[in-house]
Amino acid sequence: SYKWGSTTGTIKNGVTDSCEWTVPTSFASGVPNATSGTVTITVDTYNGSTKIGTKSVNLTAKVPNADWTKPKINSVTITPSGNADWVGSRYVQSKSKARVVTSAAGQASATIKTCEVTIDGTKYTGTDITSNAINNLGTVAVTVKVTDSRGYTNSTTQNISVEGYSKPY
């Protein structure tokens, strides 16, 4: 039999020598803030219908850093912010800011702890941020990195195109 937190169950009855058991992936939901947990395996030995012994051992079940456990980035929306009317929906060097809205979720009962956005070499924290004016020209990477309550991460990068600007003279 096994015990995982308050969950118990039978692995197999009537075993004569040995058996195999795989820890169910659903157990990951029982440790939303950790990368592992303890499973207790108990073997009861019988002679006929008379119980003659019991042995329990603990094993550490690890939650893998896999696609089904790491945080999921559902969407990233990047739009120009703070533009004058003449700029419109373009990104203009030293004039435009970028608003980045991120939708993310933890998996296997984990929760999102942080969302970090890097634009133009500056890091911002939050799921709805507005950058400083973008100083770089050309293709500028916008990287979103989320971290869940287990410490697992996921990231994505999108590019925006920033046009040059110089003051009239």
Order of alpha helices (4+ residues) and beta strands (2+ residues): beta-beta-beta-beta-beta-beta-beta-beta-beta-beta-beta-beta
